[in-house]
Amino acid sequence: MDRNVLDRPAFTWCISLLIVYSLFCFSFGTLPNLTPGEKKFLRYSEVVVTIIFTIEYVVRVILAERRIKFIFSFYGLIDLIAILPFYLTFAVDLRTLRIIRLLRLARILKLLRYNQASLRFIKALYSVKEELVIFLLTSMMLIYLAGLGIYYFEHTAQPEAFRSLFDCLWWAVVTLTTVGYGDIYPITVGGRIFTFVLLIIGLGLIAIPTGIISSALTSIRSKED
């Protein structure tokens, strides 16, 4: 069998639609008070989808030039995780069954293989991985320093809200990402000034990775053209 068969548009669209259908069935299965007929339909749908994904996985392993490398590659592991929960449910107890079933959501990652835009995005992330790692480390340092700062300003004034550094780290993450849940907030003058500075930094913090990735995507797109 030709390996290119699995990359043809018709096959790509069929598998993509099957993935979406599988995720829809998973979501529908979380509804309360499903009738026995609906549960039966969802169970049969899962069996059919898993069989098709299993056949696809086996065929890809057989047609791979380096089978071991494919099995432990990113897409190989995603393909395996997409079918593994179905078979594991026969070997685990009921307490872990729900966690195992959640692994079926990994099927959404299979869509990355069948979308050129997703492939370009992955290439862009890989090309700027060093910059993103530095940005991540810098962000973690900034979050920690923000947690220490707000602990210094607010712990005495609000010992219940800012009980420990871990509570302050949660506040720092929410503030720097400009989410602002409002569950804990500063009341001291120093704390509010400190928060204002962090909000300004947070706005810039969000823009940095966006600019890095956008530049990489533009570069990759220009090379393809």
C-alpha positions as CSV (number, residue, x, y, z in Angstrom):
1,M,0.0,0.0,0.0
2,D,1.2,3.5,-0.9
3,R,2.0,5.6,2.1
4,N,0.6,8.7,0.3
5,V,-2.9,7.2,0.5
6,L,-3.1,8.3,4.2
7,D,-2.3,11.9,3.2
8,R,-4.8,12.3,0.4
9,P,-7.5,15.0,0.8
10,A,-10.4,12.6,0.8
11,F,-8.9,10.5,3.6
12,T,-7.8,13.6,5.5
13,W,-11.3,15.0,5.4
14,C,-12.9,11.7,6.5
15,I,-10.6,11.3,9.5
16,S,-11.1,15.0,10.4
17,L,-14.9,14.7,10.4
18,L,-14.6,11.4,12.3
19,I,-12.5,13.2,15.0
20,V,-15.1,16.0,15.3
21,Y,-17.9,13.4,15.4
22,S,-16.1,11.6,18.2
23,L,-15.7,14.7,20.2
24,F,-19.3,15.6,19.7
25,C,-20.3,12.1,21.0
26,F,-18.0,12.6,24.0
27,S,-19.6,15.9,24.8
28,F,-23.1,14.6,24.3
29,G,-22.4,11.7,26.6
30,T,-21.9,14.1,29.5
31,L,-25.5,15.2,29.4
32,P,-27.6,14.0,32.4
33,N,-30.6,11.7,32.0
34,L,-29.7,10.1,28.7
35,T,-32.1,7.5,27.6
36,P,-30.9,3.8,27.2
37,G,-31.2,4.2,23.5
38,E,-29.0,7.2,23.4
39,K,-26.4,5.6,25.6
40,K,-26.4,2.5,23.4
41,F,-25.9,4.7,20.3
42,L,-23.0,6.5,21.9
43,R,-21.4,3.2,22.9
44,Y,-21.7,1.8,19.4
45,S,-20.4,5.1,18.0
46,E,-17.3,4.8,20.2
47,V,-16.7,1.2,19.1
48,V,-16.9,2.1,15.4
49,V,-14.7,5.2,15.8
50,T,-12.1,3.3,17.8
51,I,-12.0,0.5,15.3
52,I,-11.4,3.0,12.4
53,F,-8.7,4.8,14.4
54,T,-7.1,1.5,15.3
55,I,-6.9,0.4,11.7
56,E,-5.4,3.8,10.7
57,Y,-2.8,3.5,13.5
58,V,-1.8,-0.1,12.5
59,V,-1.6,0.9,8.8
60,R,0.6,3.9,9.6
61,V,2.9,1.7,11.7
62,I,3.1,-0.9,9.0
63,L,3.9,1.7,6.3
64,A,6.4,3.7,8.3
65,E,10.0,3.4,7.2
66,R,11.2,3.5,10.8
67,R,8.4,2.0,12.8
68,I,9.9,2.4,16.3
69,K,10.6,6.0,15.6
70,F,7.1,6.6,14.4
71,I,5.5,4.8,17.4
72,F,7.4,7.2,19.8
73,S,7.0,10.3,17.6
74,F,4.5,13.0,18.5
75,Y,1.9,12.0,16.0
76,G,2.5,8.3,16.8
77,L,1.9,8.8,20.5
78,I,-1.2,10.9,19.8
79,D,-2.6,8.2,17.5
80,L,-2.0,5.6,20.2
81,I,-3.5,7.7,23.0
82,A,-6.6,8.3,20.8
83,I,-7.4,4.6,20.9
84,L,-5.8,3.4,24.1
85,P,-8.6,4.6,26.5
86,F,-11.1,2.3,24.8
87,Y,-9.0,-0.8,25.4
88,L,-7.9,0.3,28.9
89,T,-11.5,0.5,30.1
90,F,-11.6,-3.3,30.0
91,A,-8.6,-3.6,32.4
92,V,-9.2,-0.8,35.0
93,D,-11.6,-0.5,37.9
94,L,-14.5,2.0,38.0
95,R,-12.6,4.5,40.1
96,T,-10.1,5.3,37.3
97,L,-12.5,4.7,34.5
98,R,-13.5,8.4,34.2
99,I,-9.9,9.5,34.1
100,I,-9.1,7.0,31.4
101,R,-12.1,8.2,29.3
102,L,-10.9,11.8,29.5
103,L,-7.8,10.7,27.5
104,R,-10.1,10.4,24.5
105,L,-10.0,14.2,24.3
106,A,-6.4,13.7,22.9
107,R,-8.1,12.9,19.6
108,I,-8.5,16.6,19.0
109,L,-4.7,16.7,18.6
110,K,-5.0,14.4,15.7
111,L,-6.4,17.3,13.7
112,L,-3.0,18.9,13.7
113,R,-1.8,16.3,11.2
114,Y,-4.5,17.1,8.7
115,N,-4.3,20.9,8.7
116,Q,-1.6,22.8,6.9
117,A,-2.1,25.9,9.0
118,S,-1.6,23.9,12.1
119,L,1.6,22.4,10.6
120,R,2.9,25.9,9.9
121,F,2.1,26.9,13.5
122,I,4.0,24.0,14.8
123,K,7.0,24.8,12.6
124,A,6.8,28.4,13.8
125,L,6.9,27.3,17.4
126,Y,9.8,25.0,16.8
127,S,11.8,27.8,15.0
128,V,11.5,30.2,18.0
129,K,11.6,27.6,20.8
130,E,14.7,29.2,22.4
131,E,13.0,32.6,22.5
132,L,9.8,31.1,23.9
133,V,11.8,29.2,26.6
134,I,13.5,32.4,27.6
135,F,10.2,34.2,27.7
136,L,8.6,31.4,29.8
137,L,11.5,31.5,32.3
138,T,11.3,35.3,32.5
139,S,7.6,35.1,33.1
140,M,7.9,32.6,35.9
141,M,10.5,34.8,37.6
142,L,8.3,37.8,37.2
143,I,5.3,35.9,38.7
144,Y,7.4,34.8,41.6
145,L,8.6,38.4,42.2
146,A,5.1,39.7,41.9
147,G,3.9,37.2,44.5
148,L,6.6,38.2,46.9
149,G,5.9,41.9,46.3
150,I,2.1,41.7,47.0
151,Y,2.8,39.4,50.0
152,Y,5.0,42.2,51.4
153,F,2.3,44.9,50.8
154,E,-0.9,43.0,51.7
155,H,-0.2,40.2,54.1
156,T,-0.4,42.3,57.2
157,A,-3.6,44.2,56.0
158,Q,-5.3,41.1,54.6
159,P,-3.9,38.0,56.4
160,E,-6.9,35.8,55.3
161,A,-6.8,36.8,51.6
162,F,-3.0,36.8,51.3
163,R,-2.3,34.0,53.7
164,S,0.9,32.6,52.1
165,L,3.1,33.0,49.1
166,F,1.1,30.4,47.2
167,D,-2.1,32.6,47.5
168,C,0.0,35.5,46.3
169,L,1.3,33.5,43.4
170,W,-2.3,32.8,42.3
171,W,-3.0,36.5,42.5
172,A,0.1,37.3,40.5
173,V,-0.9,34.9,37.7
174,V,-4.4,36.3,37.5
175,T,-3.1,39.9,37.6
176,L,-0.2,39.5,35.0
177,T,-2.6,37.7,32.6
178,T,-5.0,40.6,33.1
179,V,-7.8,38.1,33.9
180,G,-8.7,39.8,37.2
181,Y,-11.1,37.4,38.9
182,G,-11.5,39.8,41.8
183,D,-11.5,37.0,44.4
184,I,-8.5,38.7,46.1
185,Y,-7.3,42.2,45.6
186,P,-5.1,44.8,47.3
187,I,-6.5,47.5,49.6
188,T,-3.3,49.2,50.7
189,V,-1.9,52.2,48.8
190,G,1.4,50.4,48.2
191,G,-0.4,47.3,47.1
192,R,-2.6,49.2,44.6
193,I,0.4,51.0,43.1
194,F,2.3,47.7,42.8
195,T,-0.7,46.2,41.1
196,F,-1.0,49.1,38.7
197,V,2.6,48.5,37.6
198,L,2.0,44.8,37.2
199,L,-1.1,45.4,35.1
200,I,1.0,47.5,32.7
201,I,3.7,44.9,32.6
202,G,1.0,42.2,32.0
203,L,-0.3,44.0,28.9
204,G,3.2,43.9,27.4
205,L,3.8,40.4,28.6
206,I,0.9,39.1,26.5
207,A,2.1,40.9,23.4
208,I,5.6,39.5,23.4
209,P,4.9,35.9,22.5
210,T,2.3,37.0,20.0
211,G,4.9,39.1,18.2
212,I,7.5,36.3,18.3
213,I,5.1,33.7,16.9
214,S,3.6,36.0,14.3
215,S,7.0,36.9,13.0
216,A,7.9,33.2,12.7
217,L,4.7,32.4,10.9
218,T,5.3,35.2,8.4
219,S,8.8,33.9,7.8
220,I,7.6,30.3,7.2
221,R,4.7,31.4,5.0
222,S,7.1,33.5,2.8
223,K,9.4,30.5,2.4
224,E,6.6,28.3,1.3
225,D,5.5,30.9,-1.3
